[in-house]
Amino acid sequence: MDGMSVGIDLLEIERMEQALARRPGLALRLFTEGERAYAAGRARPGQHLAARFCAKEAVAKALRLEAWNPRDIEIAGQGAGTRVALHGDLAALGVEVDISLTHSKVTAGAVALVRARAGRTQDPASDRARS
């Protein structure tokens, strides 16, 4: 691997909206306070939470995570200013993440590009394997 990895995820927005309606505590488990506040200010919060969940999944796939805490991958900002903040053990991986989110009325999606920070040539997944 050349120090880069890509992840992608798609989700039907209605599926996220139904899950959040059935299990009100789910939003607390999946999203940070900032993510929930961002979505709450939108006309259709579930649409924005679905896109952010896709982004989290895309990042997890790019990092080749098997088990992870969704709140350790935070999606902040909007539009061209959307960025990823890694928390917990993920913060020590030494990676940069570029993210692109999208949604229609029906589907949300995201693509993540993860690369080693300048000066690092090791695959971030191998760092986890050693710890």
N, C-alpha and C positions, 0 to 999 in steps of 0.2 A: 504494500500500500504506500502511496506517495504522501501520506499525511492528510488526505482528504477523504471524506465520506459523505454520502447523500442519503437522506431519508425522505419519505413521502407518506402522506396519509389522507384519506377521504372519509367523510362521515355524512350520513343523511341528517340534516338539521332537525327534522321532526323526531328522530330517534333520541337525540340529546334532549330536546324539549320534553319529551315524554318521560325520560329517565329522571330529569330534574323535578318534574311534577310529582312523580311517584315517590321519590326519595329526596325530600327537601335538604337533608344533610349532605347529599352528594356534592353539591357545589362547594361546601366547606372542605371536603376531602380532596377535590380535584383542582381547585383554583385558589390562588392567593387572594388576599383582601383587595389588592389593586386590580386584579383581573375581574373580580366580581363587581367592583365599583365601576370600572370602565363599561362593562356590559349592562349594568343597571341603568346607565344613562342613555341607552339606545332604545329605539322603538321596539326592537325584537331581540331581547337579551340573549335568548338561546342560540340565535344565529351567530352572535359574536363569541359566545362561549364554545360553540361547536368548532369554530375556526381556531380558537386558541387551544382547544383540546387536540385538534389535528396537528397543530404546531408542536405541542408537547410530544405527541406520538412520533412525529417526524424526527424530532431531535433525538428521542430515545432510540429510534431505529438507526439513525446515523451514528450514534455512540455505541450501538450494539448492546444496549442495556437489556438484561433479562428481567430484573426486578428493580423498580424505581418508585420514588415518591413523586406523584404529579406536581406537588407544590415546590419541589426542588428545581423544576424547570418553569421559569416565570416568563410570560410573554407580555411585554410592556410596550406602550406607545401605540401608534396607529399609522397606517399608510407607509410612506417611505421611512418614517421614524420608528417603525416596529423593530424591537430588539429582543434578544434573549438574555436573561440573567440566570446563571446557574447557582444554586445554593447547596448547602450541605456538602457531602463528599464530592459532588459533581463540580463544585467550584474549584477544586484543586487539580482538575484534569489538565489545565493549561491549554484550553482550546478556545477558538473563536467560532461563533455560530452566526451564519447569515440565514435569515428566514423570510419566506414569502407566504402570505396567507391570502385566501380568496374565498368567496362564497357567492352562491346564487340564491334564489328563493328556496331551493331544495337541498343543495349540497354544499358542504364546507370542505376546504382542503388546504394543505400546506406542504411546502417543500423546505427542507433544512439542508444547509451545507455546513459541515463541521470540518475545521482544519486546525492543525497544530499551530500554536502561536509562533511567531518568528523566533528562530533559534531552537525550535523543537522539531525533531524529525521522526520521533517515535509515534506509532499508532496509539491514539488515546485508549483504545480498547485493551491494548497490552498493558497499560498502566494499571487498569482495574484487575487484570488477571494476576498481577504480582502482589496486590494488596490483600 
